[in-house]
Each structure stands twice: as structure tokens, then as C-alpha cells.
Amino acid sequence: MAEPKVDAGSGCGPDFRECEFPRPPRFRETNVGCMAYLRPTKYSMEITLSANPTQRKFVLSKQHVTVLIGPQGEGKTWAAMMAMFYHASEHHRQIRGLIVRDSFRNIERNTIPSIQKMLQGYAVFRNGGRKMICTELDVDLYGIDDMAALSSLMGAEYEIAWIEEPAPIYEVGNAGLKEEVFTMVCARGPRSLNARHRVLVTMNPAGEDHWTHHRFIDDVSSDTEVIRIPYGENKFLPDYERENTKKAFAHRPDLYARFVEGNFAYSPLGEAVTPEYREEIHRSKKILTPSPLVKTYRFWDGGLFPSCVIGQVTPRGRFIVFDSMRGDNMGMKQFIMQYVKPKLGEKYPGFSDWYDSGDPNLSKRAEGDDTIVASQIINAELEAAFIPGISGWEDRKEALKEILSRMVDGLPALILSRNEGLLHQAFRGSWHYNVNASGQISGKIPVKDIHSHPADAFSHGIAKVFRYGDTATSKFFKKAKSIAKSYAIGHK
């Protein structure tokens, strides 16, 4: 893309870094709940930037991090630019700013044209679009195509930073940003006590598995304000554009929820390993309680994301999953100490009849260190007797299909307690096969990622307990019938 054209009459240049405003900028109320910024300039052109109520709340936020989430076309870019100008007005001088996207190509295609349309040539773009300058702002524009590009931010200080579309939108070529980028940008504030640092985030809602859902929905920090812009608030967006967006995503309920309705939604990553799973059937509507009178199963997987799935079998032969846990970049002992033991102490005190199984590789010595055997750690820390599960993928896959497809007395053979989340995420599609450009599965085994570990743990264990491969396909359920009649549990 050629360097963005600028209005030669704007008069902005590098010398504006130390310049004061020609006169203090003014924000004023235009009507109930709205505001407008009258940008002062020594030139004849003067542009009024108006904000609707939600944009106004975003602009005036005093939090370190302000997040604006909403559907396409509702004025998120407009609000971010206004917030940058407003932040400059608080300093009464030109301030340094930063704009970050997944790639500079998307900055060229989307961000710069939107800014040019909004500012009508007021800002000068230099260095091929990587620098934007006007009286109030000196802004660097970065595309973070990979983590190596993040090093370019090291050492820089900014009074204000704007992160645009951190969640991936693969359908339009936006790869999104890693959480490390957000963390780095939050740390690039000025060291001066006279400057307040702001981080702006504008985004379409992500998939529920994305880090933005955790940071901005599940666990919002005290220095962060999250603002939702409702569908239809932008009165300047033509109706035909809204209808075009609806039509574009009509065949994808997940994308329709994100880009039209403005809601976070689950987005499939590839071809689901367990298409038989149905949330309305296999996931309980309430939190279920395990019984200390019944054998309790712990299924394990190792690696950098060690996982444990806990469940029991009901008298009718249904397998109930009560809890699942997954560590992040840690060893088995650390995982047991930080995750498993606290959960056992909280929810399973007095339980004594345990059956531990899982990935057979847990009984092998770690490569390069013949002193570490994960199953021995499980046995020592939990007074367990680990039994290697089924290794072969085809047997595990068939066992999963069997238990997800089978009904017992009209009820599903597998049920997940409402509080369990990891297997639910995996089974509904996060545990997946890669799919090539033509839509065909490109591998015989599922992708190995954070979602695969709890699912692998369950599949290794359930195939062992199920005894899939034996001549009788229902030995697991026949054995379950012999469990004490005194045990009973609800399913919904």
C-alpha cells in the first residue's frame, strides 16, 4: 500500500512534538448523554467529533485499561480516536501514542482508512503509515505479526496505547494478538509522575476460549473497565450494511453471535473429535455431588499441561464427570500440589476407594532423566496405584463414541456436572482435527494443544474401564450394575 496521502494544508510536522496547543481543546455536552470534541487549530478547518452515550463512557473512563466490545460497525474505532484526543487534552500538550494490530497489513487496509475518514486529512501519516502526527498526538503504528516483532516495543514509553481487534477474525484475515502483547503494552506507560497511562482495547467479541474472554469477562481486574456497545446504537451506519453483515454470517451461528449480536461465542477450531457430544444432553443443568461410598475414578495425562479428570459410575451404569483440572507448563508433582490436592481436600474428603488410570506413557521414564516417572509421583503423592490406560487411538476413539452415543434407561451414559468446564470445551469442538483449505481432515490424530490433554486423560481411562476391545461391548455397564444400590445421583 502506498504511503497514505495527507492534507498539505494541515501544517503538522516533527516540530509539533514540543508544541503546545494553539489554544486548549474543549469537550462539551451536545445533548443528553452525548459529547463533542471541538478540535482547536490555527487553520480554518475545524472538525467536530461527536460521541454517543456508550462512546462517551469509554472516552471519559479513568481506568488504566478500558475495553470497548461490540458488533461490527458500532463506532469502536471512532471512540478510540476520541479517547486519544481526550487524553491529550488532559495533558495540554502533544502526547505519544501507540496503535497495535495483528499485522501492519491490516493497519493499512482497515485502521488507517478509518482514521483518515474520521479526521478528514487532519493527521499526517509518515514512514509508510507507521507514524501518525497531528497537533495533539505523535503515534506509532505497529503490526505484531509474530512475537519477535514485539521486541520493537521494548524501551518505548507511551501516554496512551490502543489495541485494536486482539481476538482473531480468520474469516477476514485477522489473526488476533497473543496475551503477551496485551501484557507488554500495559507495561509501556510513561515513567513521569505527571502523565497518566491509558490502554484502550476495541474489539468484536471473541470465541469463549480466547484469552480476552478470560481477561475481560471471567476475571476482570480492578484497573480495567469493560464497556459493551449495544447493537444498533450507531445511528449513522446504513441499514444495508447491517443487513449485509447478517447475511454474511447467517450460516455460522457462532460468527453471527460475535459480529452481529456482539456476544462472545464458541467458535470451532477444526473438525470436532467428538461430534456426538451435545451440551443439552450430556451436560447437567446443575452441579452434581459425588458420593464417598462409591469407587471414584481419576484419569490422568502428562506433558507440559498435566490433567486430571474425576468421575464415578452410578448404579444405572452412567459415568458422571464431576471435576477436571489442567496445569500450565508444569510438572506432575507441581500440578498435584497446586491443583489436585486442594480439590481433593475441598470436595472429596473421606473418599477412600480410588481408581487411577490414564496415559500409559506416565509409567515410562522421562526422556533424559531416568529418575522421573509421573505415575510414581501420582502413587507417592496420593497413595494411589496407577494402572496404565489404553494407548491406541482407534480404541480410545471408539470408546468415546460408544459412551457418548449410548443411552441407559433413556438417559445419556455420560454426563458432565455443570461446574466441569475443560471436558465440555474439548468435547464441543476445541478438541479437534486439523482441516485443510478444502475442508478435509488433514491428520489421523487430534491436534495436541491445551484442550487435548483433559480429553486424552479421559479417553485413556474410559477405554480402560470400558474395556473396549473385549468381546462384550457392554462389560463396563454390566459391571456398573453391581455398585451398591444405596448410591444414587440426579442428572439434571
C-alpha positions, 0 to 999 in steps of 0.5 A: 500500500502506498504511503497514505496521502495527507492534507498539505494544508494541515501544517503538522510536522516533527516540530509539533512534538514540543508544541503546545496547543494553539489554544486548549481543546474543549469537550462539551455536552451536545445533548443528553448523554452525548459529547463533542470534541471541538478540535482547536487549530490555527487553520480554518478547518475545524472538525467536530467529533461527536460521541454517543452515550456508550462512546462517551463512557469509554472516552471519559473512563479513568481506568488504566485499561478500558475495553470497548466490545461490540458488533461490527460497525458500532463506532469502536474505532471512532471512540478510540480516536476520541479517547486519544484526543481526550487524553491529550487534552488532559495533558495540554500538550502533544502526547505519544501514542501507540496503535497495535494490530495483528499485522501492519497489513491490516493497519493499512487496509482497515485502521488507517482508512478509518482514521483518515475518514474520521479526521478528514486529512487532519493527521499526517501519516509518515514512514509508510503509515507507521507514524501518525502526527497531528497537533495533539498526538505523535503515534506509532503504528505497529503490526505484531505479526509474530512475537519477535516483532514485539521486541520493537516495543521494548524501551518505548514509553507511551501516554496512551496505547490502543489495541485494536481487534486482539481476538482473531477474525480468520474469516477476514484475515485477522489473526488476533494478538497473543496475551503477551502483547496485551501484557507488554503494552500495559507495561509501556506507560510513561515513567513521569509522575505527571502523565497518566497511562491509558490502554484502550482495547476495541474489539468484536467479541471473541470465541469463549476460549480466547484469552480476552474472554478470560481477561475481560469477562471471567476475571476482570481486574480492578484497573480495567473497565469493560464497556459493551456497545449495544447493537444498533446504537450507531445511528449513522451506519446504513441499514444495508450494511447491517443487513449485509453483515447478517447475511454474511454470517447467517450460516455460522451461528457462532460468527453471527453471535460475535459480529452481529449480536456482539456476544462472545461465542464458541467458535470451532477450531477444526473438525470436532473429535467428538461430534456426538457430544451435545451440551443439552444432553450430556451436560447437567443443568446443575452441579452434581455431588459425588458420593464417598461410598462409591469407587471414584475414578481419576484419569490422568495425562502428562506433558507440559499441561498435566490433567486430571479428570474425576468421575464415578459410575452410578448404579444405572451404569452412567459415568458422571464427570464431576471435576477436571483440572489442567496445569500450565507448563508444569510438572506432575508433582507441581500440578498435584500440589497446586491443583489436585490436592486442594480439590481433593481436600475441598470436595472429596474428603473421606473418599477412600476407594480410588481408581487411577488410570490414564496415559500409559506413557506416565509409567515410562521414564522421562526422556533424559532423566531416568529418575522421573516417572509421573505415575510414581509421583501420582502413587507417592503423592496420593497413595494411589496405584496407577494402572496404565490406560489404553494407548491406541487411538482407534480404541480410545476413539471408539470408546468415546463414541460408544459412551457418548452415543449410548443411552441407559434407561433413556438417559445419556451414559455420560454426563458432565456436572455443570461446574466441569468446564475443560471436558465440555470445551474439548468435547464441543469442538476445541478438541479437534482435527486439523482441516485443510483449505478444502475442508478435509481432515488433514491428520489421523490424530487430534491436534495436541494443544491445551484442550487435548490433554483433559480429553486424552486423560479421559479417553485413556481411562474410559477405554480402560474401564470400558474395556473396549476391545473385549468381546462384550461391548457392554462389560463396563455397564454390566459391571456398573450394575453391581455398585451398591444400590444405596448410591444414587445421583440426579442428572439434571 
